[in-house]
């Protein structure tokens, strides 16, 4: 279930996701980049990041923030889980907290290390509520962050993001420099600070998700090669290489051997052990 934040939060938060999985056998999930930072509350049982050579399970914090990902991360559950995910806008977490997004890059961080003590009270409140009330609680919490933060000038980033998203990730740095009027070095510095990825890497993620959208909406008689070119890839081998870099699987595997939970979270089939 996907829910939009309140209007005043929309520049910081893309949406809230509420996911339930009732399986009690071991389940494997794959998280990959969608160009956004996320905050995850696991309100029934903790997710597992893996198991070491001594067969000791490594549990993730009950609630955590994940930054921009280099590739993908595999997560596991062994009990029923309920996930509440706050998906931020590309520069949302930087705007809200004033912390360089590069500090979260490719990391999973307990929420207590990022937010004040109010986050503990929020975690406790989310457990017993229905999704409508959960969304209201999240809105209230993040509105308090807006009230406490200093305003910042986001013109360069907003202008650049609009260009990259409008081009569906198919652009050159030279084109971005000409469009914004800023140097490549300046753009890269601002992107690392506000988003956690440089412009080209962010564009690659945008292009990948444009491909996924085309794949989802494709007519039955459309083949993969056609979608590949429509998404801006030079050829199918380039697509497969880029796709595997981000997701660890091929486009064909994605279509036939995964469950699509969100834009960047898939359930791998068949269920595997650790």
VMD Tcl script that draws the C-alpha trace (Angstrom):
set ca {
  {0.00 0.00 0.00}
  {1.38 3.41 -1.02}
  {0.29 6.64 0.66}
  {1.29 10.21 -0.19}
  {2.58 12.47 2.60}
  {0.79 15.68 3.56}
  {1.16 18.49 1.03}
  {3.77 20.47 2.96}
  {5.99 17.37 3.15}
  {5.87 16.50 -0.56}
  {9.10 18.31 -1.40}
  {10.92 16.12 1.15}
  {9.04 12.81 1.06}
  {7.94 10.94 -2.04}
  {5.56 8.49 -0.34}
  {5.03 6.06 2.49}
  {4.87 2.31 1.82}
  {3.13 -0.23 4.04}
  {4.10 -3.84 3.31}
  {2.95 -7.03 5.03}
  {4.44 -10.47 4.52}
  {2.76 -13.34 6.39}
  {5.23 -16.07 5.46}
  {6.97 -17.73 8.40}
  {9.49 -19.66 6.30}
  {12.76 -17.95 5.37}
  {12.13 -15.26 2.75}
  {14.73 -13.44 0.69}
  {14.28 -9.83 -0.40}
  {16.51 -7.72 -2.60}
  {16.79 -3.96 -2.13}
  {18.33 -1.91 -4.94}
  {18.70 1.76 -5.72}
  {15.80 3.89 -6.94}
  {17.63 7.22 -6.49}
  {16.10 7.87 -3.08}
  {17.09 7.42 0.55}
  {14.67 5.40 2.69}
  {13.69 5.00 6.33}
  {12.43 1.53 7.32}
  {10.40 0.61 10.41}
  {10.12 -3.17 10.87}
  {7.35 -3.34 13.44}
  {6.75 -7.11 13.87}
  {10.16 -8.74 13.68}
  {13.65 -7.70 12.69}
  {15.04 -8.27 9.22}
  {18.25 -10.23 8.82}
  {21.20 -9.02 6.75}
  {22.85 -12.43 6.54}
  {24.55 -15.17 8.49}
  {28.23 -15.55 9.24}
  {30.41 -18.65 8.92}
  {29.44 -19.71 12.45}
  {25.76 -19.67 11.42}
  {25.02 -16.70 13.65}
  {22.29 -14.50 12.17}
  {23.09 -10.83 11.77}
  {19.94 -8.88 12.59}
  {19.31 -5.39 11.28}
  {18.10 -2.70 13.69}
  {14.33 -2.67 14.20}
  {14.31 0.66 12.35}
  {17.01 1.96 10.05}
  {17.85 4.48 7.36}
  {19.47 3.34 4.13}
  {21.41 5.70 1.87}
  {22.00 5.66 -1.86}
  {23.08 2.14 -2.78}
  {26.04 1.21 -4.99}
  {24.31 -1.98 -6.08}
  {21.89 -4.11 -4.11}
  {21.50 -5.56 -0.62}
  {19.87 -8.90 0.24}
  {17.66 -8.98 3.32}
  {15.91 -11.96 4.89}
  {12.98 -12.64 7.18}
  {12.14 -15.78 9.14}
  {8.82 -14.61 10.60}
  {5.87 -12.48 9.62}
  {6.99 -8.92 8.91}
  {5.31 -5.56 8.58}
  {7.45 -2.87 6.99}
  {6.71 0.83 7.03}
  {9.00 2.60 4.57}
  {9.45 6.35 4.22}
  {10.77 7.01 0.72}
  {12.41 10.44 0.62}
  {12.75 12.67 -2.42}
  {16.30 12.46 -3.88}
  {17.52 15.41 -1.77}
  {14.85 15.12 0.94}
  {16.93 13.70 3.78}
  {19.62 16.34 3.25}
  {17.01 19.12 3.27}
  {15.35 17.82 6.44}
  {18.46 17.08 8.47}
  {21.15 19.28 6.92}
  {23.52 16.30 6.92}
  {25.49 15.63 3.69}
  {23.80 12.72 1.91}
  {27.23 11.29 1.11}
  {27.51 10.32 4.81}
  {24.71 7.78 4.30}
  {26.08 6.40 1.02}
  {25.71 2.62 0.70}
  {25.02 2.36 4.43}
  {22.33 1.05 6.77}
  {22.19 3.15 9.94}
  {20.03 2.74 13.08}
  {17.47 5.53 13.28}
  {18.63 6.44 16.81}
  {21.98 7.52 15.32}
  {20.26 10.01 13.00}
  {17.17 11.37 14.75}
  {16.51 12.60 18.27}
  {14.71 10.66 21.02}
  {11.31 11.38 19.45}
  {11.98 8.61 16.92}
  {11.77 5.98 19.70}
  {8.32 7.21 20.68}
  {7.29 7.16 17.01}
  {8.48 3.55 16.61}
  {6.40 2.47 19.60}
  {3.33 4.35 18.34}
  {3.46 2.75 14.89}
  {3.26 -0.84 16.15}
  {-0.41 -1.14 17.09}
  {-1.98 1.33 14.64}
  {-3.67 0.90 11.27}
  {-2.03 2.34 8.17}
  {-4.15 5.50 8.07}
  {-3.13 6.48 11.59}
  {0.46 5.44 10.87}
  {0.56 7.90 7.95}
  {-0.78 10.65 10.21}
  {1.85 9.88 12.86}
  {4.60 10.00 10.23}
  {3.27 13.31 8.87}
  {3.28 14.80 12.38}
  {6.85 13.63 13.06}
  {8.30 14.99 9.83}
  {6.37 18.28 10.10}
  {8.21 18.83 13.39}
  {11.51 18.42 11.52}
  {10.48 21.06 8.97}
  {9.65 23.52 11.75}
  {13.06 22.98 13.35}
  {15.20 23.17 10.22}
  {16.86 26.13 8.58}
  {15.75 26.97 5.04}
  {18.24 26.16 2.28}
  {18.60 27.09 -1.36}
  {17.85 24.04 -3.51}
  {17.67 25.77 -6.87}
  {20.73 24.11 -8.42}
  {19.67 20.62 -7.35}
  {15.99 21.07 -8.23}
  {16.89 22.52 -11.64}
  {19.31 19.64 -12.34}
  {16.89 16.94 -11.13}
  {14.13 18.30 -13.35}
  {16.47 18.04 -16.36}
  {17.68 14.51 -15.54}
  {14.21 13.16 -14.82}
  {12.72 14.83 -17.93}
  {15.47 13.20 -20.03}
  {14.68 9.86 -18.29}
  {18.36 9.57 -17.35}
  {19.57 9.70 -20.96}
  {21.86 12.74 -21.02}
  {25.52 13.77 -21.01}
  {27.30 15.81 -18.34}
  {28.06 18.39 -21.02}
  {24.32 18.81 -21.64}
  {23.68 19.19 -17.92}
  {26.44 21.81 -17.61}
  {25.00 23.77 -20.53}
  {21.46 23.52 -19.13}
  {22.32 24.67 -15.60}
  {25.19 27.04 -16.31}
  {27.29 25.48 -13.54}
  {30.61 23.68 -13.90}
  {30.84 19.90 -13.79}
  {32.88 20.09 -10.59}
  {30.33 22.30 -8.86}
  {27.43 20.07 -9.92}
  {29.21 16.95 -8.70}
  {29.93 18.53 -5.32}
  {26.30 19.63 -4.86}
  {24.96 16.22 -5.91}
  {27.22 14.38 -3.47}
  {26.15 16.74 -0.69}
  {22.39 16.75 -1.40}
  {21.74 13.35 -3.02}
  {24.73 11.11 -2.27}
  {25.45 10.20 -5.90}
  {27.12 12.13 -8.69}
  {24.87 13.31 -11.58}
  {25.83 10.50 -13.94}
  {25.23 7.71 -11.41}
  {21.92 9.26 -10.43}
  {21.00 9.44 -14.13}
  {21.82 5.75 -14.54}
  {19.36 4.90 -11.75}
  {16.68 7.08 -13.36}
  {17.22 5.33 -16.70}
  {17.03 1.89 -15.08}
  {13.69 2.71 -13.48}
  {12.40 4.17 -16.73}
  {13.22 0.81 -18.30}
  {11.36 -0.98 -15.47}
  {8.31 1.21 -16.06}
  {8.38 0.47 -19.79}
  {8.77 -3.23 -18.97}
  {5.79 -3.15 -16.63}
  {3.56 -1.32 -19.13}
  {4.70 -3.13 -22.27}
  {2.13 -4.66 -24.67}
  {2.37 -8.44 -24.95}
  {3.92 -8.30 -28.43}
  {6.79 -5.95 -27.43}
  {10.20 -7.59 -27.11}
  {13.02 -6.73 -24.71}
  {15.25 -5.24 -27.43}
  {12.64 -2.64 -28.35}
  {12.22 -1.59 -24.71}
  {16.00 -1.50 -24.32}
  {16.35 1.11 -27.09}
  {13.30 3.05 -25.92}
  {14.90 3.39 -22.49}
  {18.07 4.87 -23.96}
  {20.43 1.88 -23.81}
  {22.78 1.50 -26.77}
  {22.20 -2.26 -27.04}
  {20.88 -5.24 -25.07}
  {24.28 -6.24 -23.68}
  {24.69 -2.73 -22.24}
  {21.24 -3.02 -20.63}
  {21.97 -6.45 -19.12}
  {25.33 -5.28 -17.72}
  {23.79 -2.18 -16.13}
  {20.76 -4.10 -14.88}
  {22.89 -6.78 -13.20}
  {25.12 -4.12 -11.63}
  {22.12 -2.59 -9.88}
  {19.97 -5.65 -9.15}
  {22.28 -8.68 -9.35}
  {19.98 -10.40 -11.86}
  {19.14 -10.15 -15.57}
  {15.98 -8.47 -16.90}
  {14.59 -11.90 -17.81}
  {15.13 -13.18 -14.27}
  {13.46 -10.03 -12.96}
  {10.37 -10.70 -15.07}
  {9.99 -14.42 -14.35}
  {11.57 -15.18 -10.96}
  {10.79 -12.29 -8.64}
  {7.86 -10.81 -6.77}
  {7.65 -7.04 -7.19}
  {6.89 -5.47 -3.81}
  {7.95 -1.88 -4.57}
  {9.98 -0.05 -7.22}
  {13.22 -1.14 -5.60}
  {12.33 -4.12 -3.42}
  {11.79 -7.55 -4.91}
  {11.10 -10.97 -3.45}
  {13.38 -13.64 -4.82}
  {11.95 -16.99 -5.83}
  {12.33 -19.74 -4.94}
  {12.88 -19.09 -1.24}
  {16.45 -19.85 -0.33}
  {18.28 -20.59 2.87}
  {20.97 -18.30 4.16}
}
mol new
graphics top color blue
foreach p $ca { graphics top sphere $p radius 0.5 }
foreach p [lrange $ca 0 end-1] q [lrange $ca 1 end] { graphics top cylinder $p $q radius 0.2 }
display resetview
